[in-house]
Amino acid sequence: MTDNQRPDPTRPEPARHRAVTVGSATVDIITVIADRDIERVTMTNVTASFLLLEEGRKIEAESITIHPGGGALNSAVCLARLGYATAPIVKLGTDLNAAKILETFDAEGLARDLVRQSESLDTGITVMVSSHDRNASIFTFRGANTLISRDDVPEDAFLGAGLVHVSGLSNTSADQHGHVVGAARRAGAFVSNNPGIRQLTSRREAFFAALADIDLISINRVEAEALMPGLAARLPDEAAPHIPDDAPELMRRGLDGSGFDMSLEGFCAAVGSMGPRYVAVTDGTRGAYLWARGALYFCPPLRVDVAGTAGAGDAFAATLAAALVHDEGPDRALAAATANAASVVGYIDTQTGLLTRTELGDYVAETGEALNVRQLL
C-alpha cells in the first residue's frame, strides 16, 4: 500500500471514546478434527462443501476448547483493544456459561452495566466442528440472545457514545433493530451494522426501513445477494456499470440473488441511497470492497495460514467502523479492517487474534504492498 494509505504509527492514541455494541454473546466449543478422520464432499455446481459425520462412530479430535464468542462480544473486545471504552448490550442466562462470559468482560475491561439476564433461557452456546480448510460447521443454541426486548435498550443507553455497532440479531431481538439504530442515531453516534443472514431474509423490509439511521453497513457477498429481490422491487433498472479493465472478480461478475442480477457498484449505490454513507461487501478469500459516497475501494486478501474463519467478519466490521469514526479515510480503514480480520483467522477462536491499535498499525505497516488498497471508481 502507499504511504498515504498506511496508518501513521506516530499518530497519538485517541481518547477513550465510548462505544456500545448490541447483539449476541456466546460460549463457543471448538472441535478441530484431522482431515484424515472426517470426509468432505464438495458440490461442483453450487460451490458448497459438507463435512460427513458417520452415525454411531466416535471420532478422534485434535483438540476441543472453550472460548467466549458471539457478534456483540467479539466486536466489543475488538473495539476495547482499539482504545474504546466499550459496553455491550447482550442478554445472558443465569447459568455457568453466563459467568464465563462475564469473566471476559472483566479481563477485557468491558462495562457490565448494559448486560441483561434472563431466567427463562440459558446463555447462548455454539459448537464448531472444524476440519480441512478450517471453515467450521457451526451448531448453535441462541438461547437468551433471542430475548432482547425494547425495555433492554433504553434511549439513554447510547448517550455519550461515539460509536454504536449492531451485530446480528434474531427472533425477538431482531424485532428491536429499528429501535436500536434509531435510538443510536438520536444520541448522535456513528451507527455501524453487521447484520446476519437470518435477519436479512426474515425481516428484509424492516431492515430497509432502518437504513436511514445507519452510517455503515457491513455484509458479505451471500448476505448482499439475499437483499437483491427487495432492492430490485424498489429501484429502476440500473445504468451500465463502470468496470475497469483490471477489476477484481466480484466487480466483474456482479451479484446474483434469487434470479436478480445487479452490479456491485449498482448494489452499493442502491443501499447508499437509503441512508448509509458507507457500504462494505466482503468476498471471503477474494477480498473486500468499501463504497464511500460514490467512490469504490478494493482491498485484496492477506495470505495467511488459516486456523479458523469464525469471527473474521466481526473483526472486519468493527475495525472498519472504528477507523472511519477516527477519520482514517476509506482506504486506510479498509486496510486496517482487512488486517485485523486476517489476524483473527490465524487462531481457532474468535478473539485471540484481535489486535491492539499499536499492534494493528505495526501489522499493516509490515504487510507493505500486500495491502494495496485501490480506488476502483
Buried (B, 14 or more C-beta within 10 A) or exposed (E): BEEEBBBEEEEEEBEEBBBBBBBBBBBBBBBBBEEEEBEEEEEEEEEEEEBEEEEEEEEEBEEEEEBBBBBBBBBBBBBBBBBBBBBBBBBBBBBEBBEBBBEBBEEBBBBEEBBBBBEEBBBBBBBBBBBBEBBBBBEBBBBBBBBBBEEBBEEEBBBEBBBBBBBBBBBBBBBBBBBBBBBBBEBEBBBBBBBBBBBBBEBBEEBBBBBEBBBBBBBBBBBBBBBBBBBBEEBEEBEEBEBBEEBBEBBBBBBEBEEBBBBBBBBBBBBBEBBBBBBBBBBBBBBBBBBBEEEBBBBBBBEEEBBBBBBBBBBBBBBBBBBBBBEBBBBBBBBBBBBBBBBBBBBBBBBBBBBEBEBBBBBBBEBEEBBBBBBBB
